[in-house]
Amino acid sequence: MRIHPLAAALAAAFPLAAQAVHEVPTKDLGVVNVTGSAPTSLPTQVPTTTETITRDQVERSINATDSEDALKYFPSLLVRKRYVGDYNHAILSSRASGTGNSARSAVYADGILLSNFLGNGVGGLSFPPRWGLVTPEEIERVDVMYGPFSAAYPGNSVGAVVDYVTRMPAKLEGHAKLGWSKQSFDLYATHERLPAWQASASLGSKAGDWSWWFNVNRTDSQGQPLTFASRQGTVSPGAGAVAGRSPTDAPLSYVAAQTQYHSVQDHAKAKVAYDITPTLRASALLGWWTNRATGRSSSYLQDASVLTGADLPLTDESLTHAMQGLSLKQHTQGTWDWEVAASHYGYVRDTKRQNAVSNTPPQALAGGPGTIADGSGTGWTTLSARGTWRPQGLRGAHILDFGMQQDRYLLQYVTSAIAGNWRTDAAGPVASDVGGRTALRSLWAQDSWRFAPKWKTVLGLRAEEWTASEGRTRIATATPPVSNDWPQRRERHVSPKAALSWQATDATILKASLGRAVRFPTVAELYGATSTTNSQFVNDPSLRPEKSWTGELTAERVLGNATVRITAFAETTRDALYTQTGFDPAANRNVSRVSNVGRIATRGLELAGSGEDVGLKGLDLSGGVTYAHSVIRENAGFVALPGDTVGKRQPNIPRWRANALAVYRWTPAFSTSLGARYSSRQFRTLDNSDTNGFTYMGVSRFFVADLRAQWKIDKTFTVAAGIDNVGNATYWNFHPYPQRTCVAELRADF
């Protein structure tokens, strides 16, 4: 089938669409069409923007060393991944939520929560989604819903909802994979070649009413330095320091490279399902993830004796996390369907040891004073029950979804001093003890009503009760010491949702969506060690929740073998949670802490599209452009002077971002791909004073191209090779992103 040249041009320019569109130019009023694979947990009846990538597409086109790499070419999404196996800073960004706002998106695996809503963003404690509990080899499909338009999800869905659908076999099958990569990293006085190795194996089967799946994976990764010690001004020539500029473009000298991780991660997951009846299935899942990571530093100076432990920090981390899930689901597509599910994610062991400021390498490598931070026992539990009713005899076709949900979060983080050997000794006197609980109980319902042959509406409502309890903030090292037990809090909110779609023609669909989302403060934001000012600890346990209204208008059209989409979106968020300065009447002075920003307004436009066999048989194209204008409109807080944030751009939201991906299938067994990603400049600070993005702690623009080739040698063996960041761009998001990285894989499927 020939397509119009405009269709080919649009498909080449705009992003990855939800599914491949073939010869029949008809779009259904739903948003996710599932054919021959496991069902998504996303609400497929809501006519709003959704995107999907399949396992075959990931393997063919993306150098996926971690599960978050599957999102690399989705419209408007960015994961701040810094190296292979990045476990503590890989935050997901969406249209109006930046890479410091991890609590404004929700990531699931087979409906089990991977997002870490114990906190928001990174800092002393980091709260990225637990990507390591899904390996690339497990992925069957990834679904993304943009915006808070389904009543089935909490206000953390305001940015996006991501669901990883993992494999469940239909017959006996086995898989094994070996992966290797090497990054060439040259920055300041660091010049290194940094390898990473991965090995995985999977085995599964279905026999009668039983099916099971088992996957193991090991990642051994050497990352680049992520932070750098500096001095204001310049250091005398010959000292070894490297001249540079700060984010505010002031001169400085870099004297040491820091936070270079060597991480060894092991993952194991077992899934089992039993078909009690042809329509009733019981499922269980157990996931296990361990990480042993060392963070090291190196001096640039000829005389390192002038440096302290703060310039040359050393860390040893030992993490063991476990994920468990149970579900019972009836799926008949008749009058009634229902599901009950429970899950738990727990920090079985979570310790971080670090040398003291006075304890510098090489002596610190052998021991000496330091600290140990222990988060063991932290975790979250979810319990949900949901049903679907398809009533007969009512006007039009109705599908009523409803449910109840309870999510509980527990944070306990104790930091203790070690006087002897920081690497081996037990914890000594407690320096800080921060923790507490939050809980969210929800009732929700939404009715999908096809009230005319070409029209469909979805009306939903979510009622939530949030509590915060057992909050404690104890800082023995503050002056004077702090020891606070905070009273319980309780809030109730209601969030309406609405969507409408019209099948204007066989090839064109128009959609509109509107939703309110309430993102409640996390335990770490309420009680955590957010700031110390003049040696006095400061936090705010009375933070208000973020409240957002989000809307979008979409036109989607099939053009030959391609689908193109244009979406206008808008969001207004009140009481956004950011760290900033404000006047504290109790302390009678200005303090810096997590506080509420009055109002942020975002307006934008997204062009999206993709197609198979576009203009040339075997050529698959996708690509896209997103424009977002996100500005702080009201704010009582400030950075340096009152009013200095009003009218400034929201941090970590670029005006422009774009991606493009071309895959050519030369033969059924051999394919190549070329991908490109672009982001315009952005700011990290609320007052936009960080005008120099191309430096440590800056956020720069970037243009990055990636290559991949895959060859299926026979039915058993497949090899692939690729290069990420072909042009060896140096770009930043506070930390340096990876430079040119070569990747190779060998896979066997039995």
Secondary structure, 3 states (H helix, E strand, C coil): CCCCHHHHHHHHHCCCCCCCCCCCCCCCCCCCCCCCCCCCCCCCCCCCCEEEEEHHHHHHHCCCCCHHHHHCCCCCCEECCCCCCCCCCCCEECCCCCCCCHHHCEEEECCEECCCCCCCCCCCCCCCCCHHHCCHHHEEEEEEEECCCCCCCCHHHHCEEEEEEECCCCCCEEEEEEEEEEEEEEECCEEEEEEEEEEEEEEEEEECCEEEEEEEEEEEEECCCCEEEEEECCCCCCCCCEEEECCCCCEEEEEEEEEEEEEEEEEEEEEEEEEEECCEEEEEEEEEEEEEEEEEEEECCCCHHHCCCCCCCCEEEEEEEEEEEEEEEECCCCCEEEEEEEEEEEEEEEEEEEECCCCCCCHHHHCECEEEEECCCCEEEEEEEEEEECCCCCCCEEEEEEEEEEEEEEEEEEEEEECCECCCCCCCCEEEEEEEEEEEEEEEEEEEEEEECCEEEEEEEEEEEEEEEEEEEEECCCCCCEEEECCCEEEEEEEEEEEEEEEEECCEEEEEEEEEEEECCCHHHHHCCCEEECCEEECCCCCCCEEEEEEEEEEEEEECCEEEEEEEEEEEEEEEEEEEEEEECCCCEEEEEEEEEEEEEEEEEEEEEEECCCCCCCEEEEEEEEEEEEEEEECCCECCCCCCCCCCECCCCCCEEEEEEEEEEEECCEEEEEEEEEECCCCCCCCCCCCCCCCCCCECCEEEEEEEEEEECCCCEEEEEEEECCCCCCCEECCECCCCEEEEEEEEEC
